[in-house]
Amino acid sequence: MGSKTLRTITASAAAKLVAERAEEARLDLVRRQREAAKRLAGARRQTALLASAGSLVMLGGILATAFVVVDLTPAAPARPQSPVALPSAATMAFVATRKGVIRFAESSERQCRQVEFSNESGTFSNETQVSCNDEPEPVSQAASAGVANRFEAIRDSFKK
């Protein structure tokens, strides 16, 4: 068995040796921390790059899908322009007199109750029995004097 000899050192030399080893350990720890920080920064950079690339790929896919859908979807055909119909005689009579005809079906299907309605005064008049199959005839009263008469009729209806 070989014996190992121990060397004898002074307390100050031992303190110096401990201080050197502590400094080496501290420097090694600082070096490892810097290496870890570099690896972490590289990993973050790589993650950000992958996220950006993935976002661009998804955006490209969405745009490509939208273009395909728009290109494959048929456009609505333009509606043909229909000529404007001229107002009927009944419509022109209503505009002139501001009176219309309302028909109410009675219990029998052949007879209807017909009433004239004045838009100016809000009143019903000239109730008659007519055949439901006949076309209603426009109210044949003379045209009113215009906006002033309508205004007066409305005003007078509130005075009642």
C-alpha positions as CSV (number, residue, x, y, z in Angstrom):
1,M,0.0,0.0,0.0
2,G,1.3,3.2,-1.0
3,S,1.0,6.0,1.4
4,K,0.2,9.4,0.3
5,T,1.9,12.1,2.0
6,L,0.0,15.1,3.1
7,R,1.6,18.4,2.8
8,T,1.3,20.8,5.4
9,I,0.2,24.3,4.6
10,T,-0.3,27.4,6.7
11,A,-3.7,28.9,7.5
12,S,-3.0,31.8,5.2
13,A,-2.1,29.5,2.3
14,A,-5.2,27.5,3.0
15,A,-7.4,30.6,3.0
16,K,-5.8,31.7,-0.3
17,L,-6.4,28.3,-1.8
18,V,-10.0,28.3,-0.8
19,A,-10.4,31.8,-2.2
20,E,-8.9,30.8,-5.5
21,R,-11.2,27.8,-5.8
22,A,-14.2,29.9,-4.9
23,E,-13.3,32.5,-7.5
24,E,-12.9,29.7,-10.1
25,A,-16.3,28.3,-9.2
26,R,-17.8,31.8,-9.4
27,L,-16.3,32.4,-12.9
28,D,-17.4,29.0,-14.0
29,L,-21.0,29.8,-12.9
30,V,-20.9,33.2,-14.7
31,R,-19.7,31.5,-17.8
32,R,-22.5,28.8,-17.6
33,Q,-25.1,31.6,-17.1
34,R,-23.9,33.5,-20.2
35,E,-24.0,30.3,-22.2
36,A,-27.5,29.5,-21.0
37,A,-28.7,33.1,-21.8
38,K,-27.3,32.7,-25.3
39,R,-29.1,29.4,-25.8
40,L,-32.3,30.9,-24.5
41,A,-32.0,33.9,-26.8
42,G,-31.4,31.6,-29.8
43,A,-34.4,29.4,-28.8
44,R,-36.6,32.5,-28.6
45,R,-35.3,33.8,-31.9
46,Q,-36.0,30.4,-33.5
47,T,-39.5,30.3,-31.9
48,A,-40.4,33.8,-33.2
49,L,-39.1,32.9,-36.6
50,L,-41.2,29.7,-36.7
51,A,-44.3,31.6,-35.5
52,S,-43.8,34.2,-38.1
53,A,-43.3,31.6,-40.9
54,G,-46.4,29.7,-39.7
55,S,-48.5,32.9,-39.6
56,L,-47.4,33.7,-43.2
57,V,-48.2,30.2,-44.4
58,M,-51.7,30.4,-42.8
59,L,-52.3,33.8,-44.2
60,G,-51.3,32.6,-47.7
61,G,-53.6,29.6,-47.3
62,I,-56.5,31.9,-46.3
63,L,-55.9,34.2,-49.2
64,A,-55.5,31.3,-51.7
65,T,-58.8,29.8,-50.4
66,A,-60.5,33.2,-50.7
67,F,-59.3,33.6,-54.3
68,V,-60.5,30.1,-55.2
69,V,-63.9,30.7,-53.7
70,V,-64.3,34.0,-55.4
71,D,-63.1,32.7,-58.7
72,L,-65.4,29.6,-58.5
73,T,-68.5,31.3,-57.2
74,P,-70.6,32.5,-60.1
75,A,-71.4,36.1,-60.2
76,A,-75.1,36.9,-59.8
77,P,-76.6,37.6,-63.2
78,A,-77.6,41.2,-63.7
79,R,-81.3,41.7,-63.4
80,P,-82.9,42.8,-66.5
81,Q,-84.2,46.3,-66.3
82,S,-88.0,46.3,-66.4
83,P,-89.8,49.2,-67.9
84,V,-91.5,51.5,-65.4
85,A,-95.2,50.8,-65.4
86,L,-97.4,53.8,-65.9
87,P,-100.0,54.4,-63.2
88,S,-103.5,53.0,-63.8
89,A,-106.6,55.2,-64.0
90,A,-107.6,54.1,-60.5
91,T,-104.2,55.2,-59.2
92,M,-104.5,58.6,-60.9
93,A,-108.0,59.0,-59.6
94,F,-106.8,58.3,-56.1
95,V,-103.9,60.8,-56.4
96,A,-106.4,63.4,-57.6
97,T,-109.1,62.9,-55.0
98,R,-107.2,61.3,-52.1
99,K,-110.1,58.8,-51.8
100,G,-110.1,55.1,-52.3
101,V,-112.5,52.1,-52.3
102,I,-112.4,49.3,-49.7
103,R,-114.4,46.1,-50.2
104,F,-115.4,43.8,-47.4
105,A,-116.5,40.2,-48.3
106,E,-119.8,39.4,-46.7
107,S,-121.1,35.9,-45.8
108,S,-122.1,35.2,-49.4
109,E,-119.2,35.0,-51.8
110,R,-121.0,37.0,-54.5
111,Q,-121.9,40.2,-52.6
112,C,-119.4,42.6,-51.0
113,R,-119.8,45.7,-49.0
114,Q,-118.0,48.6,-50.6
115,V,-117.1,51.7,-48.7
116,E,-115.2,54.9,-49.9
117,F,-112.4,56.1,-47.6
118,S,-111.1,59.6,-47.6
119,N,-107.4,60.0,-46.7
120,E,-107.9,63.7,-46.1
121,S,-110.5,63.4,-43.4
122,G,-110.2,59.7,-42.4
123,T,-113.9,59.1,-42.9
124,F,-115.9,56.4,-44.6
125,S,-118.8,57.2,-46.9
126,N,-121.1,55.9,-49.7
127,E,-121.5,52.3,-48.3
128,T,-123.1,50.1,-51.0
129,Q,-123.5,46.4,-51.9
130,V,-121.7,45.3,-55.0
131,S,-120.8,42.1,-56.8
132,C,-117.4,40.8,-55.5
133,N,-116.4,39.9,-59.1
134,D,-116.7,43.4,-60.5
135,E,-113.7,45.6,-60.6
136,P,-114.0,48.6,-58.2
137,E,-114.5,51.9,-60.0
138,P,-112.4,54.8,-59.0
139,V,-114.0,57.5,-56.8
140,S,-115.4,60.0,-59.2
141,Q,-115.4,63.2,-57.1
142,A,-113.7,66.2,-58.5
143,A,-110.0,66.7,-57.6
144,S,-109.4,68.6,-54.5
145,A,-107.7,72.0,-54.6
146,G,-104.4,70.6,-53.5
147,V,-102.2,70.6,-50.5
148,A,-104.0,73.5,-48.8
149,N,-107.3,71.6,-48.8
150,R,-105.7,68.4,-47.4
151,F,-104.1,70.5,-44.6
152,E,-107.4,72.1,-43.8
153,A,-109.2,68.7,-43.8
154,I,-106.6,67.3,-41.3
155,R,-106.8,70.4,-39.2
156,D,-110.6,70.3,-39.1
157,S,-110.6,66.7,-38.1
158,F,-108.8,67.7,-34.8
159,K,-111.3,70.4,-34.1
160,K,-114.2,67.8,-33.7
